[in-house]
């Protein structure tokens, strides 16, 4: 089956026009483009030229990741301007491992970043420091903190084999101890990749799966 020639021609024409591509992608992400004289509300931007520049320089895939990072994380869709777009673009290019291999974590970290207050603070340096680079540096500091925190949690999960049996195995635990252990186990389950918790319990925890389930249930009920 052959496609409609008009559809193919329209697609080719759109791909050769950065403005049309930017507007089409923004529509996909529910980001409304407003005139330059309008102050943007959440979900709106007037930084069309900046988005076109990023698209032309780094390609559509990169531009989509930049827009994903800003438009699909908490409260950041109200801060899509020239500075935040270029700073995010810099960070996407500077942190390929996080972006490509830890995408869900990347977006979780951006959920936590207080982008508005950071941008307000950066504005105080206007005329002294380039806002784009100052913003990228401030965000990178927080991303590094979240990444190190995450790795420490995973290290904790990997080393718990040496701690749990000694601390808990063979002991009659008090209610408070069971809750504390249950919370620790819940955190470990969240930190481990999907499908890895049961093998970890069996091979490394030193606890029976039934006991683990009881401790986690008590911890949830005590929350």
RAJO-V450327 format. One line per field, one symbol per residue. ss: DSSP state (h for helix, s for strand, l for the rest). A space follows every 50 residues. Layout:
ss=???
This chain:
ss=llllhhhhhhhhhhhllhhhhhhhhhhhlllssllllllllllssllhhh hhhhhhhhlhhhhhhhhhhhhllllhhhlllhhhhhhhhhhhhhlhhhhh hlhhhhhhhhhhllhhhhhhhhhlllllllhhhhhhhhhhhhhhhhhhhh hhhhhhhhhhhhhhhhhhllllllhhhhhhhhhhhhhhhhhlllllhhhh hhhhhlllhhhhhhhhhhhhhhl
